[in-house]
Structures are given as structure tokens and as C-alpha cells.
Amino acid sequence: MRDTISMPCEIITRNPEIMSGTAVFRGTRVPFQTLVDYLEEGETLDEFLDDFPTVSREMAIAALEHAKALVLSQV
């Protein structure tokens, strides 16, 4: 069973057959959590994109914008 997190163009997806259902960028095996971890550790978006070229800048920004909207809707 596949579950796509509701976001524009279905940027983030979960599939039990891909990385045990971890939320990943669609078409990759790169977890969204990895992007968050990079930013928490003080790395830049460019550094993340260099290390994970299967994730486009547009995908990363869309995912971060969606996460921001979810947080702001809860406060």
C-alpha cells in the first residue's frame, strides 16, 4: 500500500517497499528527514543538493514550504 503525503506534485511519498516506508522524495531513495538533518546541522541547501543530485532544488523547496505551512497551521 502506498501513501503519498498531500503536497503539490506529490513531492514526498511513502511506500513500504521503498526504505521500509520512510518518507522519501518521489523517484528517489532520499528521505525528507535527511534534508531536515542537513539544515539542523548547519549545512546549506546547496550542500544537500550536491550530495543528493536525484533531488532537485524545486523538490526540496516545495517540501520545505509544505512543512512550513503545516507548522504554521498548528500554531
PyRosetta script that sets phi, psi and omega in degrees:
from pyrosetta import init, pose_from_sequence

init()
pose = pose_from_sequence("MRDTISMPCEIITRNPEIMSGTAVFRGTRVPFQTLVDYLEEGETLDEFLDDFPTVSREMAIAALEHAKALVLSQV")
pose.set_psi(1, 133.5)
pose.set_omega(1, -178.8)
pose.set_phi(2, -107.6)
pose.set_psi(2, 142.3)
pose.set_omega(2, 179.1)
pose.set_phi(3, -132.4)
pose.set_psi(3, 121.5)
pose.set_omega(3, 178.0)
pose.set_phi(4, -105.3)
pose.set_psi(4, 127.6)
pose.set_omega(4, 176.4)
pose.set_phi(5, -64.6)
pose.set_psi(5, 133.4)
pose.set_omega(5, -176.6)
pose.set_phi(6, -66.9)
pose.set_psi(6, 109.9)
pose.set_omega(6, 175.8)
pose.set_phi(7, -160.9)
pose.set_psi(7, 160.8)
pose.set_omega(7, -178.0)
pose.set_phi(8, -54.5)
pose.set_psi(8, 133.4)
pose.set_omega(8, 175.9)
pose.set_phi(9, 60.1)
pose.set_psi(9, 16.4)
pose.set_omega(9, 178.1)
pose.set_phi(10, 49.1)
pose.set_psi(10, 58.0)
pose.set_omega(10, -177.4)
pose.set_phi(11, -66.0)
pose.set_psi(11, -40.7)
pose.set_omega(11, -177.8)
pose.set_phi(12, -110.5)
pose.set_psi(12, 136.8)
pose.set_omega(12, -179.1)
pose.set_phi(13, -137.1)
pose.set_psi(13, 156.8)
pose.set_omega(13, 174.7)
pose.set_phi(14, -127.1)
pose.set_psi(14, 132.4)
pose.set_omega(14, 178.2)
pose.set_phi(15, -145.9)
pose.set_psi(15, 123.3)
pose.set_omega(15, -177.9)
pose.set_phi(16, -57.5)
pose.set_psi(16, -20.4)
pose.set_omega(16, -179.9)
pose.set_phi(17, -87.4)
pose.set_psi(17, -7.5)
pose.set_omega(17, 178.4)
pose.set_phi(18, -117.3)
pose.set_psi(18, 114.0)
pose.set_omega(18, 178.3)
pose.set_phi(19, 50.3)
pose.set_psi(19, 40.3)
pose.set_omega(19, 176.3)
pose.set_phi(20, 56.3)
pose.set_psi(20, 30.9)
pose.set_omega(20, 176.8)
pose.set_phi(21, 87.7)
pose.set_psi(21, 8.4)
pose.set_omega(21, 176.2)
pose.set_phi(22, -64.2)
pose.set_psi(22, 142.5)
pose.set_omega(22, 177.5)
pose.set_phi(23, -68.7)
pose.set_psi(23, 117.0)
pose.set_omega(23, -177.7)
pose.set_phi(24, -125.3)
pose.set_psi(24, 160.6)
pose.set_omega(24, 172.6)
pose.set_phi(25, -67.6)
pose.set_psi(25, 131.7)
pose.set_omega(25, -177.3)
pose.set_phi(26, -51.9)
pose.set_psi(26, 135.1)
pose.set_omega(26, 177.9)
pose.set_phi(27, 79.9)
pose.set_psi(27, 6.0)
pose.set_omega(27, -179.3)
pose.set_phi(28, -133.2)
pose.set_psi(28, 178.2)
pose.set_omega(28, 171.1)
pose.set_phi(29, -115.6)
pose.set_psi(29, 26.4)
pose.set_omega(29, -177.8)
pose.set_phi(30, -96.3)
pose.set_psi(30, 113.3)
pose.set_omega(30, 178.7)
pose.set_phi(31, -66.9)
pose.set_psi(31, 141.8)
pose.set_omega(31, 173.5)
pose.set_phi(32, -58.0)
pose.set_psi(32, -36.3)
pose.set_omega(32, 179.5)
pose.set_phi(33, -56.4)
pose.set_psi(33, -31.8)
pose.set_omega(33, 179.5)
pose.set_phi(34, -63.1)
pose.set_psi(34, -40.8)
pose.set_omega(34, 176.8)
pose.set_phi(35, -62.3)
pose.set_psi(35, -45.9)
pose.set_omega(35, 179.3)
pose.set_phi(36, -60.7)
pose.set_psi(36, -43.5)
pose.set_omega(36, 179.4)
pose.set_phi(37, -61.2)
pose.set_psi(37, -43.2)
pose.set_omega(37, 178.0)
pose.set_phi(38, -57.0)
pose.set_psi(38, -48.6)
pose.set_omega(38, -177.0)
pose.set_phi(39, -66.3)
pose.set_psi(39, -39.0)
pose.set_omega(39, 177.6)
pose.set_phi(40, -62.4)
pose.set_psi(40, -33.6)
pose.set_omega(40, -178.7)
pose.set_phi(41, -83.8)
pose.set_psi(41, 3.0)
pose.set_omega(41, 177.2)
pose.set_phi(42, 89.2)
pose.set_psi(42, 5.8)
pose.set_omega(42, 176.3)
pose.set_phi(43, -76.3)
pose.set_psi(43, 159.0)
pose.set_omega(43, -179.7)
pose.set_phi(44, -93.7)
pose.set_psi(44, 164.3)
pose.set_omega(44, 174.3)
pose.set_phi(45, -59.5)
pose.set_psi(45, -40.3)
pose.set_omega(45, 178.9)
pose.set_phi(46, -60.9)
pose.set_psi(46, -39.8)
pose.set_omega(46, 178.0)
pose.set_phi(47, -63.7)
pose.set_psi(47, -42.6)
pose.set_omega(47, 176.7)
pose.set_phi(48, -60.1)
pose.set_psi(48, -47.6)
pose.set_omega(48, -178.1)
pose.set_phi(49, -64.3)
pose.set_psi(49, -35.8)
pose.set_omega(49, 176.0)
pose.set_phi(50, -64.1)
pose.set_psi(50, -39.4)
pose.set_omega(50, -178.1)
pose.set_phi(51, -78.8)
pose.set_psi(51, -22.9)
pose.set_omega(51, -178.1)
pose.set_phi(52, -131.0)
pose.set_psi(52, 73.4)
pose.set_omega(52, -174.1)
pose.set_phi(53, -66.3)
pose.set_psi(53, -10.9)
pose.set_omega(53, 176.9)
pose.set_phi(54, -77.3)
pose.set_psi(54, -11.3)
pose.set_omega(54, 176.3)
pose.set_phi(55, -100.3)
pose.set_psi(55, 124.1)
pose.set_omega(55, 178.7)
pose.set_phi(56, -82.9)
pose.set_psi(56, 158.9)
pose.set_omega(56, 176.6)
pose.set_phi(57, -57.7)
pose.set_psi(57, -41.5)
pose.set_omega(57, -178.7)
pose.set_phi(58, -62.4)
pose.set_psi(58, -41.1)
pose.set_omega(58, 178.4)
pose.set_phi(59, -63.1)
pose.set_psi(59, -46.8)
pose.set_omega(59, -178.2)
pose.set_phi(60, -62.6)
pose.set_psi(60, -45.8)
pose.set_omega(60, -179.2)
pose.set_phi(61, -65.2)
pose.set_psi(61, -42.1)
pose.set_omega(61, 179.1)
pose.set_phi(62, -61.6)
pose.set_psi(62, -41.6)
pose.set_omega(62, 179.5)
pose.set_phi(63, -65.3)
pose.set_psi(63, -42.3)
pose.set_omega(63, 178.3)
pose.set_phi(64, -66.3)
pose.set_psi(64, -39.8)
pose.set_omega(64, 178.0)
pose.set_phi(65, -63.1)
pose.set_psi(65, -40.5)
pose.set_omega(65, 179.0)
pose.set_phi(66, -65.5)
pose.set_psi(66, -43.9)
pose.set_omega(66, 178.3)
pose.set_phi(67, -60.8)
pose.set_psi(67, -41.6)
pose.set_omega(67, 179.0)
pose.set_phi(68, -61.9)
pose.set_psi(68, -44.3)
pose.set_omega(68, -179.9)
pose.set_phi(69, -63.1)
pose.set_psi(69, -38.7)
pose.set_omega(69, 178.1)
pose.set_phi(70, -64.1)
pose.set_psi(70, -43.0)
pose.set_omega(70, 179.6)
pose.set_phi(71, -64.4)
pose.set_psi(71, -48.3)
pose.set_omega(71, -177.3)
pose.set_phi(72, -64.9)
pose.set_psi(72, -28.1)
pose.set_omega(72, 178.9)
pose.set_phi(73, -74.5)
pose.set_psi(73, -14.1)
pose.set_omega(73, -177.8)
pose.set_phi(74, -98.1)
pose.set_psi(74, -6.0)
pose.set_omega(74, -178.9)
pose.set_phi(75, -103.9)
pose.dump_pdb("model.pdb")
